[in-house]
Amino acid sequence: MPAQLSKFVDVTCKEYSHPWIDSCVSAAAGLGLDAIQESFRIYAAVYIAALLMKRKIPSKRDLKHTILGILQSTAFLSWSGLSFSVFICLLRRIFGSFHVLTVAFVPSFLSSLTAIFIERPSRRTLLTLYVSNIATETLFRMGVARRYYSPIPQGGTYIFAASMALLLYFYNSKTNKQDSIYKILRIVVGNYENTDYHQGTNLHCETQMSSTDESDNASTTEKHRVNKKVHKKNVNIFMKTLQIYAKIIERLKLKSKHVCCPHPYSCAHYILKGGMDIFTYTLGAQLLINLFLNIRKLIKKPLLMKSVIFKKGNLNLPVFIGCFTGLYRLVSCLLRRLLQKNSSYYALPAGFIGGLTFMIYDSNTISLYFMWKALQLLWNDLVEKEIIPEVKWFPIILYCFSTAVLFHVAILEPNALRSSYWKFLYNVSGGRTASMSRIPLDAFGLESTKQLANVVKKTDTIVKTDYYF
Protein backbone atom coordinates (compact mmCIF):
# COMPACT_ATOMS: atom_id res chain seq x y z
CA MET A 1 0.00 0.00 0.00
CA PRO A 2 1.37 3.45 -0.91
CA ALA A 3 2.56 5.47 2.09
CA GLN A 4 -0.04 8.21 1.60
CA LEU A 5 -2.89 5.73 2.08
CA SER A 6 -1.75 5.01 5.63
CA LYS A 7 -1.89 8.63 6.74
CA PHE A 8 -4.69 10.37 8.66
CA VAL A 9 -6.36 13.49 7.28
CA ASP A 10 -7.34 15.97 9.97
CA VAL A 11 -10.51 17.55 8.55
CA THR A 12 -14.00 17.85 9.96
CA CYS A 13 -16.92 15.84 8.66
CA LYS A 14 -18.46 19.12 7.45
CA GLU A 15 -15.45 19.87 5.26
CA TYR A 16 -15.68 16.44 3.63
CA SER A 17 -19.06 14.75 4.08
CA HIS A 18 -21.61 17.61 4.10
CA PRO A 19 -20.01 20.93 3.10
CA TRP A 20 -23.46 22.37 2.30
CA ILE A 21 -24.64 22.34 5.94
CA ASP A 22 -23.12 22.49 9.43
CA SER A 23 -25.34 20.01 11.27
CA CYS A 24 -24.51 16.31 10.98
CA VAL A 25 -28.09 15.40 11.97
CA SER A 26 -29.59 17.63 9.28
CA ALA A 27 -27.21 16.23 6.67
CA ALA A 28 -28.20 12.65 7.52
CA ALA A 29 -31.91 13.56 7.57
CA GLY A 30 -31.69 15.22 4.17
CA LEU A 31 -29.96 12.22 2.67
CA GLY A 32 -32.56 9.93 4.21
CA LEU A 33 -35.49 11.92 2.79
CA ASP A 34 -34.07 11.87 -0.74
CA ALA A 35 -33.27 8.18 -0.39
CA ILE A 36 -36.86 7.40 0.62
CA GLN A 37 -38.27 9.04 -2.49
CA GLU A 38 -35.90 7.34 -4.92
CA SER A 39 -36.06 3.98 -3.13
CA PHE A 40 -39.86 3.99 -3.23
CA ARG A 41 -39.83 4.77 -6.96
CA ILE A 42 -37.36 1.95 -7.68
CA TYR A 43 -39.02 -0.74 -5.59
CA ALA A 44 -42.55 0.22 -6.62
CA ALA A 45 -41.55 -0.46 -10.23
CA VAL A 46 -39.77 -3.72 -9.32
CA TYR A 47 -42.58 -5.20 -7.22
CA ILE A 48 -45.37 -4.10 -9.55
CA ALA A 49 -43.52 -5.60 -12.52
CA ALA A 50 -43.12 -8.87 -10.59
CA LEU A 51 -46.84 -8.82 -9.80
CA LEU A 52 -47.80 -8.28 -13.45
CA MET A 53 -45.48 -11.07 -14.60
CA LYS A 54 -47.68 -13.57 -12.78
CA ARG A 55 -50.26 -12.89 -15.53
CA LYS A 56 -53.28 -13.20 -13.30
CA ILE A 57 -55.63 -10.90 -11.44
CA PRO A 58 -53.92 -10.19 -8.09
CA SER A 59 -55.73 -11.26 -4.95
CA LYS A 60 -55.95 -9.21 -1.77
CA ARG A 61 -53.13 -11.29 -0.37
CA ASP A 62 -50.96 -10.56 -3.42
CA LEU A 63 -51.65 -6.82 -3.15
CA LYS A 64 -50.90 -6.80 0.57
CA HIS A 65 -47.68 -8.73 0.01
CA THR A 66 -46.64 -6.33 -2.74
CA ILE A 67 -47.34 -3.20 -0.71
CA LEU A 68 -45.52 -4.53 2.35
CA GLY A 69 -42.60 -5.60 0.16
CA ILE A 70 -42.31 -2.14 -1.36
CA LEU A 71 -42.35 -0.49 2.06
CA GLN A 72 -39.86 -2.94 3.56
CA SER A 73 -37.38 -2.68 0.68
CA THR A 74 -37.76 1.11 0.67
CA ALA A 75 -36.94 1.19 4.37
CA PHE A 76 -33.89 -1.02 3.77
CA LEU A 77 -32.38 1.14 1.02
CA SER A 78 -33.27 4.41 2.72
CA TRP A 79 -31.64 3.35 5.97
CA SER A 80 -28.51 2.34 4.02
CA GLY A 81 -28.13 5.91 2.80
CA LEU A 82 -29.07 7.67 6.02
CA SER A 83 -26.89 5.50 8.27
CA PHE A 84 -23.92 5.85 5.90
CA SER A 85 -23.89 9.58 6.61
CA VAL A 86 -24.37 8.94 10.33
CA PHE A 87 -21.43 6.52 10.56
CA ILE A 88 -19.10 8.89 8.68
CA CYS A 89 -19.69 11.63 11.22
CA LEU A 90 -19.65 9.22 14.17
CA LEU A 91 -16.30 7.69 13.21
CA ARG A 92 -14.83 11.16 12.70
CA ARG A 93 -15.87 12.09 16.25
CA ILE A 94 -14.42 8.86 17.66
CA PHE A 95 -11.02 8.97 15.91
CA GLY A 96 -10.67 12.73 15.52
CA SER A 97 -9.60 12.47 11.87
CA PHE A 98 -10.17 10.47 8.69
CA HIS A 99 -8.25 7.41 7.57
CA VAL A 100 -8.58 6.02 4.04
CA LEU A 101 -10.79 3.25 5.43
CA THR A 102 -13.02 5.48 7.56
CA VAL A 103 -13.79 7.82 4.66
CA ALA A 104 -16.30 5.41 3.13
CA PHE A 105 -15.40 1.72 3.49
CA VAL A 106 -16.04 1.21 7.21
CA PRO A 107 -19.10 3.54 7.36
CA SER A 108 -20.62 1.71 4.39
CA PHE A 109 -19.87 -1.71 5.87
CA LEU A 110 -21.59 -0.74 9.14
CA SER A 111 -24.57 0.87 7.39
CA SER A 112 -25.01 -2.20 5.17
CA LEU A 113 -24.80 -4.50 8.18
CA THR A 114 -27.57 -2.64 9.99
CA ALA A 115 -29.71 -2.24 6.86
CA ILE A 116 -29.63 -5.78 5.47
CA PHE A 117 -31.61 -7.08 8.43
CA ILE A 118 -34.46 -4.76 7.48
CA GLU A 119 -34.75 -6.37 4.05
CA ARG A 120 -36.67 -9.61 3.56
CA PRO A 121 -34.48 -12.73 4.00
CA SER A 122 -35.60 -14.06 0.61
CA ARG A 123 -34.04 -11.05 -1.13
CA ARG A 124 -30.70 -11.01 0.70
CA THR A 125 -29.00 -13.60 -1.52
CA LEU A 126 -30.18 -11.77 -4.65
CA LEU A 127 -28.80 -8.49 -3.33
CA THR A 128 -25.51 -10.18 -2.46
CA LEU A 129 -25.14 -11.54 -5.98
CA TYR A 130 -25.94 -8.13 -7.47
CA VAL A 131 -23.44 -6.07 -5.48
CA SER A 132 -20.77 -8.79 -5.60
CA ASN A 133 -21.07 -8.77 -9.37
CA ILE A 134 -20.40 -5.02 -9.58
CA ALA A 135 -17.74 -5.10 -6.84
CA THR A 136 -15.80 -7.82 -8.69
CA GLU A 137 -15.71 -5.74 -11.86
CA THR A 138 -14.77 -2.65 -9.83
CA LEU A 139 -11.85 -4.37 -8.09
CA PHE A 140 -10.63 -5.62 -11.45
CA ARG A 141 -10.71 -2.07 -12.85
CA MET A 142 -8.79 -0.81 -9.83
CA GLY A 143 -6.10 -3.43 -10.43
CA VAL A 144 -5.85 -2.50 -14.10
CA ALA A 145 -5.55 1.20 -13.19
CA ARG A 146 -2.68 0.32 -10.82
CA ARG A 147 -1.11 -1.88 -13.55
CA TYR A 148 -1.17 -4.96 -11.34
CA TYR A 149 -2.39 -6.92 -14.37
CA SER A 150 -3.77 -6.38 -17.85
CA PRO A 151 -7.20 -7.30 -19.23
CA ILE A 152 -7.35 -10.68 -20.96
CA PRO A 153 -8.89 -10.54 -24.45
CA GLN A 154 -12.34 -12.18 -24.32
CA GLY A 155 -11.84 -12.80 -20.59
CA GLY A 156 -15.56 -12.39 -19.97
CA THR A 157 -16.26 -15.16 -22.50
CA TYR A 158 -14.03 -17.64 -20.65
CA ILE A 159 -15.63 -16.72 -17.32
CA PHE A 160 -19.08 -17.22 -18.79
CA ALA A 161 -18.15 -20.52 -20.45
CA ALA A 162 -16.67 -21.98 -17.25
CA SER A 163 -19.65 -20.77 -15.22
CA MET A 164 -22.16 -22.26 -17.65
CA ALA A 165 -20.30 -25.57 -17.63
CA LEU A 166 -20.68 -25.78 -13.85
CA LEU A 167 -24.28 -24.56 -13.82
CA LEU A 168 -25.35 -27.01 -16.51
CA TYR A 169 -23.62 -29.84 -14.67
CA PHE A 170 -25.76 -29.07 -11.62
CA TYR A 171 -28.81 -28.77 -13.88
CA ASN A 172 -28.07 -32.23 -15.26
CA SER A 173 -27.24 -33.90 -11.97
CA LYS A 174 -29.30 -32.26 -9.21
CA THR A 175 -32.83 -33.41 -8.42
CA ASN A 176 -33.67 -30.37 -6.29
CA LYS A 177 -33.96 -27.43 -8.69
CA GLN A 178 -35.54 -24.68 -6.58
CA ASP A 179 -33.13 -21.94 -7.61
CA SER A 180 -34.44 -19.49 -10.21
CA ILE A 181 -31.35 -19.99 -12.40
CA TYR A 182 -32.64 -23.46 -13.32
CA LYS A 183 -35.73 -21.90 -14.90
CA ILE A 184 -33.46 -19.91 -17.21
CA LEU A 185 -31.43 -23.02 -18.08
CA ARG A 186 -34.60 -25.00 -18.76
CA ILE A 187 -35.68 -22.38 -21.30
CA VAL A 188 -32.27 -22.26 -22.98
CA VAL A 189 -31.25 -25.94 -23.18
CA GLY A 190 -34.64 -27.64 -22.78
CA ASN A 191 -36.19 -30.21 -20.47
CA TYR A 192 -34.40 -33.21 -21.96
CA GLU A 193 -30.99 -32.28 -20.53
CA ASN A 194 -31.84 -32.67 -16.85
CA THR A 195 -31.86 -35.35 -14.19
CA ASP A 196 -35.47 -36.43 -14.63
CA TYR A 197 -34.93 -37.47 -18.24
CA HIS A 198 -31.52 -38.99 -17.52
CA GLN A 199 -33.08 -41.32 -14.96
CA GLY A 200 -35.48 -42.64 -17.59
CA THR A 201 -32.71 -43.22 -20.14
CA ASN A 202 -30.40 -46.24 -20.37
CA LEU A 203 -26.93 -45.28 -19.17
CA HIS A 204 -25.18 -47.86 -21.36
CA CYS A 205 -26.21 -48.18 -25.00
CA GLU A 206 -24.97 -50.23 -27.90
CA THR A 207 -27.21 -49.47 -30.88
CA GLN A 208 -28.72 -46.67 -32.85
CA MET A 209 -32.25 -46.32 -34.04
CA SER A 210 -33.16 -44.55 -37.23
CA SER A 211 -36.73 -43.62 -36.39
CA THR A 212 -39.71 -44.56 -34.21
CA ASP A 213 -43.38 -45.19 -34.82
CA GLU A 214 -44.14 -42.19 -32.66
CA SER A 215 -42.07 -39.93 -34.86
CA ASP A 216 -43.70 -41.35 -38.02
CA ASN A 217 -47.20 -40.73 -36.69
CA ALA A 218 -46.33 -37.27 -35.45
CA SER A 219 -44.59 -36.36 -38.69
CA THR A 220 -47.60 -37.50 -40.74
CA THR A 221 -49.83 -35.19 -38.75
CA GLU A 222 -47.40 -32.31 -39.10
CA LYS A 223 -47.07 -32.90 -42.86
CA HIS A 224 -50.84 -32.78 -43.27
CA ARG A 225 -50.93 -29.42 -41.47
CA VAL A 226 -48.06 -28.04 -43.54
CA ASN A 227 -49.64 -29.22 -46.80
CA LYS A 228 -52.80 -27.28 -46.02
CA LYS A 229 -50.76 -24.10 -45.70
CA VAL A 230 -48.92 -24.80 -48.96
CA HIS A 231 -52.19 -24.81 -50.93
CA LYS A 232 -53.30 -21.45 -49.61
CA LYS A 233 -53.34 -18.76 -52.26
CA ASN A 234 -51.33 -15.55 -52.25
CA VAL A 235 -48.73 -16.86 -49.84
CA ASN A 236 -46.09 -14.18 -49.32
CA ILE A 237 -42.34 -14.67 -49.19
CA PHE A 238 -42.29 -14.84 -45.42
CA MET A 239 -44.83 -17.66 -45.33
CA LYS A 240 -43.00 -19.53 -48.07
CA THR A 241 -39.81 -19.31 -46.04
CA LEU A 242 -41.60 -20.69 -43.00
CA GLN A 243 -42.96 -23.59 -45.02
CA ILE A 244 -39.54 -24.42 -46.43
CA TYR A 245 -38.21 -24.39 -42.85
CA ALA A 246 -41.09 -26.64 -41.74
CA LYS A 247 -40.33 -29.14 -44.51
CA ILE A 248 -36.66 -29.23 -43.51
CA ILE A 249 -37.68 -29.87 -39.91
CA GLU A 250 -40.00 -32.68 -41.04
CA ARG A 251 -37.21 -34.36 -42.96
CA LEU A 252 -34.81 -33.99 -40.06
CA LYS A 253 -37.27 -35.75 -37.75
CA LEU A 254 -36.82 -38.94 -39.73
CA LYS A 255 -33.04 -38.98 -39.43
CA SER A 256 -31.22 -41.23 -36.96
CA LYS A 257 -31.23 -40.76 -33.20
CA HIS A 258 -28.96 -42.53 -30.76
CA VAL A 259 -30.80 -44.69 -28.27
CA CYS A 260 -28.93 -43.00 -25.41
CA CYS A 261 -30.35 -39.58 -26.30
CA PRO A 262 -33.38 -38.68 -24.16
CA HIS A 263 -34.94 -36.33 -26.72
CA PRO A 264 -37.60 -37.36 -29.29
CA TYR A 265 -36.95 -37.47 -33.05
CA SER A 266 -33.47 -37.25 -34.55
CA CYS A 267 -30.42 -35.53 -33.10
CA ALA A 268 -30.25 -33.20 -36.13
CA HIS A 269 -33.85 -32.11 -35.49
CA TYR A 270 -33.15 -31.65 -31.78
CA ILE A 271 -30.11 -29.46 -32.44
CA LEU A 272 -31.43 -27.29 -35.27
CA LYS A 273 -34.95 -26.73 -33.97
CA GLY A 274 -33.74 -25.96 -30.45
CA GLY A 275 -31.35 -23.29 -31.71
CA MET A 276 -33.86 -21.76 -34.13
CA ASP A 277 -36.69 -21.67 -31.59
CA ILE A 278 -34.70 -19.90 -28.89
CA PHE A 279 -33.30 -17.50 -31.52
CA THR A 280 -36.83 -16.60 -32.63
CA TYR A 281 -38.19 -16.12 -29.11
CA THR A 282 -35.21 -14.03 -28.04
CA LEU A 283 -35.35 -11.85 -31.15
CA GLY A 284 -39.07 -11.22 -30.60
CA ALA A 285 -38.51 -10.31 -26.97
CA GLN A 286 -35.58 -8.06 -27.92
CA LEU A 287 -37.70 -6.14 -30.45
CA LEU A 288 -40.59 -5.72 -28.02
CA ILE A 289 -38.29 -4.37 -25.32
CA ASN A 290 -36.64 -1.95 -27.74
CA LEU A 291 -40.03 -0.70 -28.95
CA PHE A 292 -41.22 -0.25 -25.37
CA LEU A 293 -38.08 1.64 -24.33
CA ASN A 294 -38.36 3.95 -27.35
CA ILE A 295 -42.12 4.40 -27.27
CA ARG A 296 -41.93 8.13 -26.53
CA LYS A 297 -39.58 8.75 -29.43
CA LEU A 298 -41.73 6.63 -31.75
CA ILE A 299 -44.89 8.54 -30.86
CA LYS A 300 -43.18 11.81 -31.77
CA LYS A 301 -41.32 10.42 -34.79
CA PRO A 302 -42.96 7.23 -36.17
CA LEU A 303 -40.35 7.06 -38.93
CA LEU A 304 -37.82 5.93 -36.33
CA MET A 305 -39.62 2.56 -36.20
CA LYS A 306 -37.44 1.18 -38.99
CA SER A 307 -34.17 2.15 -37.28
CA VAL A 308 -35.33 0.66 -33.96
CA ILE A 309 -36.41 -2.65 -35.50
CA PHE A 310 -33.47 -3.10 -37.89
CA LYS A 311 -30.78 -1.94 -35.50
CA LYS A 312 -27.70 -4.12 -35.98
CA GLY A 313 -27.21 -4.76 -32.28
CA ASN A 314 -30.65 -6.41 -32.04
CA LEU A 315 -29.21 -9.65 -33.44
CA ASN A 316 -26.31 -10.05 -30.99
CA LEU A 317 -28.25 -11.56 -28.10
CA PRO A 318 -30.56 -13.82 -30.19
CA VAL A 319 -27.64 -15.14 -32.27
CA PHE A 320 -25.59 -15.81 -29.14
CA ILE A 321 -28.36 -17.71 -27.33
CA GLY A 322 -29.40 -19.60 -30.47
CA CYS A 323 -25.82 -20.68 -31.17
CA PHE A 324 -25.26 -21.59 -27.52
CA THR A 325 -28.33 -23.85 -27.46
CA GLY A 326 -27.48 -25.53 -30.75
CA LEU A 327 -23.81 -26.06 -29.91
CA TYR A 328 -24.57 -27.38 -26.41
CA ARG A 329 -27.01 -29.92 -27.82
CA LEU A 330 -24.59 -30.87 -30.61
CA VAL A 331 -21.72 -31.64 -28.21
CA SER A 332 -24.05 -33.54 -25.84
CA CYS A 333 -25.37 -35.76 -28.63
CA LEU A 334 -21.88 -36.38 -30.03
CA LEU A 335 -20.61 -37.48 -26.62
CA ARG A 336 -23.56 -39.83 -26.16
CA ARG A 337 -22.82 -41.39 -29.56
CA LEU A 338 -19.06 -41.65 -29.04
CA LEU A 339 -19.11 -43.00 -25.47
CA GLN A 340 -22.26 -45.10 -25.87
CA LYS A 341 -23.87 -43.85 -22.69
CA ASN A 342 -25.59 -40.86 -21.15
CA SER A 343 -23.96 -38.92 -18.32
CA SER A 344 -24.49 -35.64 -16.51
CA TYR A 345 -20.72 -35.03 -16.81
CA TYR A 346 -21.20 -34.29 -20.51
CA ALA A 347 -22.63 -30.94 -19.46
CA LEU A 348 -19.13 -29.77 -18.48
CA PRO A 349 -17.49 -29.85 -21.94
CA ALA A 350 -20.78 -29.11 -23.72
CA GLY A 351 -21.49 -26.11 -21.50
CA PHE A 352 -17.97 -24.73 -21.87
CA ILE A 353 -17.86 -25.13 -25.65
CA GLY A 354 -21.35 -23.67 -26.01
CA GLY A 355 -20.40 -20.84 -23.68
CA LEU A 356 -17.66 -19.71 -26.05
CA THR A 357 -20.41 -18.28 -28.27
CA PHE A 358 -20.69 -15.54 -25.63
CA MET A 359 -18.05 -13.62 -27.60
CA ILE A 360 -20.91 -12.65 -29.94
CA TYR A 361 -22.61 -10.74 -27.12
CA ASP A 362 -19.85 -10.19 -24.52
CA SER A 363 -21.32 -8.46 -21.46
CA ASN A 364 -19.28 -8.26 -18.26
CA THR A 365 -22.44 -7.85 -16.22
CA ILE A 366 -23.91 -11.11 -17.46
CA SER A 367 -20.67 -13.11 -17.28
CA LEU A 368 -20.03 -12.02 -13.69
CA TYR A 369 -23.62 -12.72 -12.69
CA PHE A 370 -23.35 -16.31 -13.92
CA MET A 371 -19.94 -16.64 -12.29
CA TRP A 372 -21.29 -15.66 -8.88
CA LYS A 373 -24.35 -17.85 -9.40
CA ALA A 374 -22.13 -20.82 -10.20
CA LEU A 375 -19.99 -20.15 -7.14
CA GLN A 376 -23.11 -19.93 -4.98
CA LEU A 377 -24.42 -23.31 -6.17
CA LEU A 378 -20.94 -24.85 -5.83
CA TRP A 379 -20.70 -23.56 -2.27
CA ASN A 380 -24.16 -24.97 -1.44
CA ASP A 381 -23.20 -28.31 -2.98
CA LEU A 382 -20.00 -28.54 -0.94
CA VAL A 383 -21.93 -27.69 2.23
CA GLU A 384 -24.52 -30.39 1.46
CA LYS A 385 -21.75 -32.95 1.01
CA GLU A 386 -20.18 -31.74 4.29
CA ILE A 387 -16.90 -31.01 2.53
CA ILE A 388 -16.87 -27.49 3.94
CA PRO A 389 -18.71 -26.15 7.00
CA GLU A 390 -21.76 -23.95 6.64
CA VAL A 391 -21.16 -20.28 7.41
CA LYS A 392 -24.61 -18.86 8.04
CA TRP A 393 -23.57 -15.23 7.95
CA PHE A 394 -21.37 -15.52 4.87
CA PRO A 395 -23.89 -14.00 2.38
CA ILE A 396 -24.45 -11.05 4.73
CA ILE A 397 -20.73 -10.44 5.26
CA LEU A 398 -20.13 -10.70 1.50
CA TYR A 399 -22.94 -8.23 0.85
CA CYS A 400 -21.54 -5.74 3.37
CA PHE A 401 -17.99 -6.10 2.05
CA SER A 402 -19.06 -5.70 -1.59
CA THR A 403 -21.18 -2.65 -0.82
CA ALA A 404 -18.35 -1.13 1.19
CA VAL A 405 -16.01 -1.57 -1.78
CA LEU A 406 -18.48 0.19 -4.06
CA PHE A 407 -18.98 3.14 -1.70
CA HIS A 408 -15.24 3.39 -1.11
CA VAL A 409 -14.58 3.53 -4.83
CA ALA A 410 -17.45 5.97 -5.48
CA ILE A 411 -15.81 8.44 -3.07
CA LEU A 412 -12.08 7.90 -3.65
CA GLU A 413 -11.73 6.35 -7.11
CA PRO A 414 -14.97 6.96 -9.04
CA ASN A 415 -13.26 6.31 -12.40
CA ALA A 416 -13.21 2.60 -11.52
CA LEU A 417 -16.95 2.45 -10.83
CA ARG A 418 -19.49 1.32 -13.41
CA SER A 419 -21.37 4.36 -14.76
CA SER A 420 -24.78 2.83 -14.14
CA TYR A 421 -23.98 2.24 -10.46
CA TRP A 422 -22.62 5.77 -10.10
CA LYS A 423 -25.95 7.11 -11.40
CA PHE A 424 -27.79 4.82 -8.99
CA LEU A 425 -25.85 6.17 -6.00
CA TYR A 426 -26.23 9.71 -7.32
CA ASN A 427 -30.01 9.42 -7.63
CA VAL A 428 -30.55 7.68 -4.30
CA SER A 429 -28.47 10.29 -2.48
CA GLY A 430 -30.13 13.21 -4.26
CA GLY A 431 -26.79 14.11 -5.84
CA ARG A 432 -24.87 14.14 -2.55
CA THR A 433 -22.48 11.44 -3.76
CA ALA A 434 -21.02 14.01 -6.13
CA SER A 435 -21.35 16.95 -3.73
CA MET A 436 -19.19 15.44 -0.98
CA SER A 437 -15.87 17.32 -1.17
CA ARG A 438 -12.93 15.33 -2.52
CA ILE A 439 -10.42 18.12 -1.97
CA PRO A 440 -9.42 16.92 1.55
CA LEU A 441 -9.17 13.36 0.20
CA ASP A 442 -6.56 14.27 -2.41
CA ALA A 443 -4.03 13.90 0.42
CA PHE A 444 -4.33 10.10 -0.07
CA GLY A 445 -2.72 10.49 -3.51
CA LEU A 446 -5.59 9.05 -5.57
CA GLU A 447 -6.53 12.28 -7.37
CA SER A 448 -10.11 11.92 -6.17
CA THR A 449 -11.12 15.46 -7.20
CA LYS A 450 -9.85 14.94 -10.73
CA GLN A 451 -11.57 11.55 -10.97
CA LEU A 452 -14.83 13.05 -9.76
CA ALA A 453 -14.71 15.71 -12.48
CA ASN A 454 -14.17 13.00 -15.12
CA VAL A 455 -17.08 10.87 -13.90
CA VAL A 456 -19.46 13.82 -13.56
CA LYS A 457 -18.72 14.78 -17.16
CA LYS A 458 -18.98 11.21 -18.44
CA THR A 459 -22.29 10.45 -16.70
CA ASP A 460 -23.86 13.87 -17.34
CA THR A 461 -24.41 14.49 -13.62
CA ILE A 462 -23.75 17.71 -11.70
CA VAL A 463 -22.14 18.77 -8.43
CA LYS A 464 -24.83 20.53 -6.39
CA THR A 465 -23.95 23.08 -3.75
CA ASP A 466 -27.34 23.89 -2.19
CA TYR A 467 -29.57 21.56 -0.23
CA TYR A 468 -32.38 22.23 2.20
CA PHE A 469 -30.75 19.71 4.55
Secondary structure, DSSP 4 states (H G I P E B T S, - for coil): --GGGGSEE---HHHHT-TT-S-HHHHHHHHHHHHHHHHHHHHHHHHHHHHHTT-SPPPHHHHHHHHHHHHHHHHHHHHHHHHHHHHHHHHHHHHSSEETTTTTHHHHHHHHHHHTTTS-HHHHHHHHHHHHHHHHHHHHHHHHHTTSS-PPTTHHHHHHHHHHHHHHHHHHH-S---STHHHHHHHHH-GGGSHHHHHTS-SB---EES--HHHHHHHHHHHHHHHHHHT-SS--HHHHHHHHHHHHHHHHHTS-EETT--SSS-HHHHHHHHHHHHHHHHHHHHHHHHHHHTHHHHHH-GGGHHHHHT-GGGGHHHHHHHHHHHHHHHHHHHHHHHHTB--GGGHHHHHHHHHGGGGGT--HHHHHHHHHHHHHHHHHHHHHTTSS---TTHHHHHHHHHHHHHHHHHHH-GGGS-HHHHHHHHHHTTTHHHHS--TGGGGGSS-HHHHHHHHHHHHT---------
